[in-house]
Amino acid sequence: METKLTISALILEYFQQHPKRPLQHGEVVDWVEEQYLQAYGKKPRDTWRGIRQLHQQGKLIKVDKGLYMYDPDHIANPILEEFTPDQKQAILERDGYRCVVCGLGEADGVDLQIDHIRPKDKGGLATLENGQTLCTKHNLLKKNYGQTETGKRLFINFYRIAVDEDDEEMIQFFTEVLQVYDKHSVDTHIEWKPVTR
């Protein structure tokens, strides 16, 4: 192969070979891994993340969860709104210069970032209502897992702490919160079980 293959280029190549056909991420990942392995003798990393990034760039259309499509007739130029410096300052002031998840701020040695509650690539606007202050850790968690997934993981962690501290009131509270996730089948791939004592 004459030119260096990137994971993104391989992903796009496969989608372009199957225009206007919704593709499950599994078959794309399998093909990309095979091509990359032939070229470099090792498997690529984060192929699935590459698919999501191409969607965020407007090069792929998300049809359903885990299902994407390339349409050469579709021109997608998403307008990804950024917060202005004044908006960032207003959000920081409103949130008390602290992460809305963990409550830590710059005085605690953490960097703060202004986050779109509804992500930019899903139509989230740069408005005060759609902004929140997050520390770097929780901003990365949200980006990697999504808002509801991050929340569930935090509630599971809080639940375990309550169990360790034998705090009956908080155990009951976090159990009920997590049962709401189960009731609505939200993020069922993140498993949790009540502790039997």
N, C-alpha and C positions, 0 to 999 in steps of 0.2 A: 504494500500500500504506500503510495507516494507521499500523501500528506498525513499529518498526525490526526488520528481520529479522536474526537472528544465524545464523551458520553451524550451530551446534548445533540451533537450532530448525528450520532447513530440513532438516537430516539426519533429525531425529526425525519431521518431517512426512512425509517420503518413506517412511520405514519404516512409519509408521502407516497410510499409504495401501496398504501391502502386508503386512498382518498375517500372521504365521505363515509367511512365505515367506522362505527364505534368499536374501539378496541379495549379489551380488558387489560389492565396493567401487567398481568402475569405473562401474557404472550409477548408483549413488548419487552419486558425485562429479560425473558428467556432469549430472545433474538439478539438483544443488545449484548448480553453477557457472552453469548457464543461468538459474536463478531469481535468483541473486545479481547476475549481469551485468545482467539486466533492471532490477533494483531500484537498483543503485548504479553501473552503467556500468563495472565492473571485476570481475575474477575474484577469488574468495575465496582466502585462503591456508590451507594445512594442513587441507583438508577431511578427508583420511584420518586425521589426528590426532584430529579431532573425533569420528569414528566410534569410534576406540579409547577416547576419554575417555567417551563415552556407555556403552560396554561396561563400563568400570571403575566407572562410577556405578551399574551394575546395570540400565540402561534398555534395553540390547540384549544378546542372547545370542550368544556366539561359537559358530558351528556348526563351522567349520573355518578353516584359514588363509585370511584374506581374505574370509571368508563370515560374515555376521552376520544376525540375525533379530530382529524385534520381535514379542513375544507378549503381548497385553494380559492374558492369564490368568496370566502368569508374574510373580510378585512377587519381585523380586530386591533384597534388602537386604544386600549383602555386608558382612561384618564385617571392616573393615580395621583390623587390629591395629597399634597404634603401640608403639614401644619406650618403656619407662618411663625416667626419668632414671637410675635405678640400672643398668638394663640397658645404656643407652648408655655409661655410665662403665665398666662391666665389659668391654664390647666394645672401647672405646678402649684400656683397659689391656692386654687380651689381644693387640691388634694393635700394641702399642708406640707408640700415638699417631701412626701413620703410615698412609697410603693403602696398601692391600694390593696395588694394581696398580703404582704408580710409586715407592712408598717415601718420598714426601715428607710432611712434617708441618707443623704450625703454625710450628715454628722456621724452616721454609723459606719462610714467607709464604703458605701455602695454607690454606684453610678445610677442615675435615674434617666429614664427614657420616656418619651411621650409616645403612646401606642394608640393605634386605631382599634377601638373595641370591635367594630365590624371591619374586617380587613379590607385594605384598599382594593385588592384584586377581586373582592366580592361586592364591590360597589360602595364600600365604606367611604364616607365623605370626611373632609378635614373640617369638622365642626367641633365646638366645645363639648357638645353632648356625646360625640363619638370618640372623644379623647379620654385617656386615662394615664396616670403616672404609674410606671412599672420599674422595678429594679431590673438590672441586666439579666439576672437569673430568671425571674418570672416572665420577662419579655421573651427570652429564648424558649422557656417552657411552653409558652402560649404558641409561639411560632411552630415549634416542633410537634406539639400535641393538639393544638386547637383549644379554644376557650373552655368548652365543656369538659374535655378530657383533662385539662390542667386542673379544673375545679374538682373533678372526681378524684384525681390522684391526691390533691391536697386534703380533701375530706377523709380519704382512706388513711392518710398519714395522721391527721388530727384524731381520727377514731382510735388508731393504735396507741397514740400518746395517752388518750383518755383511759384506755384499757390498762396501760402500764401504770397509770396513776390511780387506778381504781375509782375514777370520777364518774359515778353512776349517772348524774344529770347530763354530763357531756356525752357519755356513751350512748344514752338514749337519744340525745339530739342528733349526733352524727349518724346513728343507725337509721333514724327516720329520714334524714337527708339522702343517704345512700339508697334507701328503699324507694325514694322518688325516682332516682335514676333507673332503678330496676323496673318500676311500674311503667315508665314511659319508654323502656328499651333504649335508653340513651347510653352510648359508649359501653355496650355489654361486653366488648372485647377486653375491657379492664375489669378483671374479676376481683371480688372481695367477698369475704364470708364473715358473718358475725362470730365473734369469739365465744366459745362455750366455756363457762367457768363453773 
